[in-house]
Amino acid sequence: MAFPAEPTVMYRDIVSHRTPVVLTDDLYDTLKHESKRTGASLAELVRRAIVATYPAVEEGRAEEILRSTFGAWRERNIDGAAYVEGLRKGMAHRLDR
């Protein structure tokens, strides 16, 4: 298989990394179906899912976001460990790390 001399415009100025991803048959079938439906490659669909799940914080805004949310829990009458325990029984121990 011959590769183009130039990478696609979208990825020309970024460093790329390859990583193996193991998918269940159902996830793979879902990606294949979506790939056929949209014309996007499996890799592109995975990249889109990652971007949608983990949006990048604009550089310089992380501190602003932290400051704006500081103290948001103070009106609650329950601590974080009890809250987590209420949502996911037996998981509050993770907060002890």
Secondary structure by P-SEA (a helix, b strand, c coil): cccccccccccccbbbbbbbbbbcaaaaaaaaaaaaaccccaaaaaaaaaaaacccccccaaaaaaaaaccccccccccaaaaaaaacccccccccc
